[in-house]
Amino acid sequence: MTAPRPAAPLDEELIRLAGLHGVATSYRPSPDRTVTASVAAVTRALAALGVDASTPQSARAALAARERELAERLLPPTVVVWGDGGGDGTGSAVLAGLPEGTRIEVETEQGEVRASLDGLPAGVHALTAVAPDGRTARAHLVVAPPRLPTPAGRSYGLLVQLYSLLSQRSWGMGDLGDLAELTAWAGRALGAGFVQVNPLHAAVPGAPTDPSPYRPSSRRFPDPVHLRVEDVPEFGHVDAPERVRALRERAARLREAVLDKGALIDRDAVWELKREAMELVADVPLGPGRRAAYCDFLAEQGEALEDHATWCALAEVHGSDWHAWPAALRDPRSAETARARSELMERVDFHSRLAWLTDAQLTAAQRSAREAGMPLGVVHDLAVGVHPGGADAWAQQEYFAAGMSVGAPPDAFNARGQDWGLPPWRPDRLADSGYAPFRRLLRALFRYAGALRIDHVMGLFRLWWVPQGEPPTEGTYVRYDAEAMLAVLVLEASRAGSVVIGEDLGTVEPGVREALRERGVLGTSVLWFERAWEGDGRPLPPESWRADCLATATTHDLPSTAARLTGEHVELRDRLGLLTRPVEEERAEAAADTAEWLDALARLGLLQGAGGGGDTSSEEAEVQAVHRFLLSTPARMIGVWLPDGVGDRRPQNLPGTWDQYPNWRLPVADAEGRPMTLEQLAASPRLHALMEVLRG
């Protein structure tokens, strides 16, 4: 790891220049502490935004140019108006700052021309301002509802990593057929209002493929590895019975290896099988109606799908990191890329059809949920970024900050900070485009999402940029136009009639949660973290919890509730050598934390039927008590981690590990570690008893 550079003072001109481009020169990890960013971090962040500050002279020239640009500018690239045009937002301030006599004109999405901002329909319109001196400026005008509607009534639901949910029909990992079955059962038999899943974005192919769903190739298009092959209509017409039988037999062996023989979920083996099956399907002609539907999908998705499918086809030939491709193919708009697309048109069509088929099954899963009575249905998850070598980073190069990676600064939990290996969007390019990439991404996800969880929602406000080749300590925050990002989010969610949940755990900048709440974006509250931090530090009483949130006992990155109650999460980290303190200290602290919560549950009369001695019945009663506590809060949504319903001890992901632990590859299992199928889960007395707590 590169050693941190000695801190050099930031001169006043560099500080002013950075501020004008949204680059922070310091941050506050706590109210009583300020950390100054290094000159190198600031200058490299500015360079990624196209600003040369490498010398005092270049910084001075860039500062003068920026100040002159802002002084002469009539309009910023994107203007926001909340409500019907008469509400708050940057629009009012922008108009007030225009020279007297300036004429404005708005061309709406519908092609109507208006002479004011009053009464505009929601949408992204074109705003033109003409000053008396002849200067003309154009901007994108985002008109969004003031806030998203509050979800009607309270609801509870299940949280699950889809790959971990195998049924007797799965081909080695959970799929969209399993998701449809789960939503239909949970809605009808359990009264659940939603099922939340992990990101189903398209992964970067490879051997092995990165199993993390949070580092995808594309966030806009889903991964066909989640297809239920038998539900593809053309599969029933494949004229190769021996090959189909062989595929089914191999799929059964994969499934049995995971469920009966202790094997890990092998995503690559699953995709190899499904790819072979879909190659057979591709030879089956589409019927007239299906062909028309496919053509509609191609037309609707346009260049974005063509780019995605082209990347997939090129990756089959040149590898899955476009930086290593022949130079001409690294440009998606080059003549050589167009020629390669034409030569690979059969493969481009294959990957386009996979996107269409997966989209259709995602839509079917949401339809199944709503038909089962779920008010929300499937809650999809939006990862914070994409893999630098993947399809989105290739197709949208102009929108990503070259040489930068998203991460987190050092904090009490990670003294070295974090580098997530995800290139950040450039805020200036987003604003210049009217946030077109963000709008298109949201629109694609809301096609089949009853609600959308946004991972690290604080990224709408600012992100920690780490220069490539440097440790996370050498990063700095870069700010985004949060009002514009929120306006686009509220606009697209309201158009889809969807709920938005922000993952706002950990260190959150002051004012962020308030801004999200003002616009109707729900937060995320995890029981073990909810304490009176500004008071005595004791467990926060239920009546003090916020209402506008999804309340849960745990997440995919945290120990299961059973593991936390028994202290097994400490033993796991000890076995893997992950503890930074003596195990005795960790055990004592974990036990004290758990005891404090159990005492709070007991005082509230929520521990019903819990005995002593750490027996299973006591543990099960304590898990139920935890969820009674969640029910006693005003939280609008209550999520049950599905593995908690059957006593699973193992986390799906153990942060800080790579190959020491099988992250993202474990099936849901019972308290003894025996994998459970969807059919067994549906018949589990323990799961039913837990859900009855919430139904009550």
HELIX and SHEET records of a PDB file:
HELIX    1   1 GLU A   12  LEU A   20  1                                   9    
HELIX    2   2 VAL A   39  ALA A   48  1                                  10    
HELIX    3   3 PRO A   56  GLU A   72  1                                  17    
HELIX    4   4 THR A   90  ALA A   96  1                                   7    
HELIX    5   5 LEU A  162  SER A  164  5                                   3    
HELIX    6   6 LEU A  176  ALA A  189  1                                  14    
HELIX    7   7 PRO A  224  HIS A  226  5                                   3    
HELIX    8   8 VAL A  229  ASP A  231  5                                   3    
HELIX    9   9 PRO A  233  HIS A  237  5                                   5    
HELIX   10  10 PRO A  241  ASP A  260  1                                  20    
HELIX   11  11 ARG A  267  ALA A  282  1                                  16    
HELIX   12  12 PRO A  288  HIS A  318  1                                  31    
HELIX   13  13 TRP A  322  ALA A  324  5                                   3    
HELIX   14  14 ALA A  327  ARG A  330  5                                   4    
HELIX   15  15 ALA A  335  GLU A  343  1                                   9    
HELIX   16  16 MET A  345  GLU A  371  1                                  27    
HELIX   17  17 ALA A  391  ALA A  395  1                                   5    
HELIX   18  18 GLN A  397  TYR A  399  5                                   3    
HELIX   19  19 PRO A  427  ASP A  432  1                                   6    
HELIX   20  20 ALA A  436  LEU A  445  1                                  10    
HELIX   21  21 VAL A  457  LEU A  460  5                                   4    
HELIX   22  22 PRO A  472  GLU A  474  5                                   3    
HELIX   23  23 ALA A  482  ALA A  496  1                                  15    
HELIX   24  24 VAL A  512  GLU A  518  1                                   7    
HELIX   25  25 LEU A  527  PHE A  529  5                                   3    
HELIX   26  26 PRO A  542  SER A  544  5                                   3    
HELIX   27  27 THR A  561  THR A  566  1                                   6    
HELIX   28  28 GLU A  568  ARG A  575  1                                   8    
HELIX   29  29 VAL A  583  ARG A  603  1                                  21    
HELIX   30  30 THR A  616  SER A  632  1                                  17    
HELIX   31  31 LEU A  642  VAL A  646  5                                   5    
HELIX   32  32 LEU A  678  ALA A  682  1                                   5    
HELIX   33  33 PRO A  685  ARG A  695  1                                  11    
SHEET    1   A 2 SER A  26  SER A  30  0                                        
SHEET    2   A 2 ARG A  33  THR A  36 -1                                        
SHEET    1   B 5 THR A  78  TRP A  82  0                                        
SHEET    2   B 5 THR A 136  ALA A 144  1                                        
SHEET    3   B 5 GLY A 123  VAL A 130 -1                                        
SHEET    4   B 5 ARG A 103  GLU A 107 -1                                        
SHEET    5   B 5 VAL A 113  ARG A 114 -1                                        
SHEET    1   C 8 VAL A 499  GLY A 502  0                                        
SHEET    2   C 8 ALA A 451  ILE A 454  1                                        
SHEET    3   C 8 GLY A 377  LEU A 382  1                                        
SHEET    4   C 8 PHE A 194  VAL A 197  1                                        
SHEET    5   C 8 SER A 155  VAL A 160  1                                        
SHEET    6   C 8 MET A 637  TRP A 641  1                                        
SHEET    7   C 8 CYS A 549  THR A 552  1                                        
SHEET    8   C 8 GLY A 523  VAL A 526  1                                        
SHEET    1   D 2 HIS A 201  ALA A 202  0                                        
SHEET    2   D 2 SER A 218  PRO A 222 -1                                        
SHEET    1   E 4 GLN A 418  LEU A 422  0                                        
SHEET    2   E 4 MET A 404  ALA A 408 -1                                        
SHEET    3   E 4 ARG A 462  PRO A 467 -1                                        
SHEET    4   E 4 THR A 476  ARG A 479 -1                                        
END                                                                             
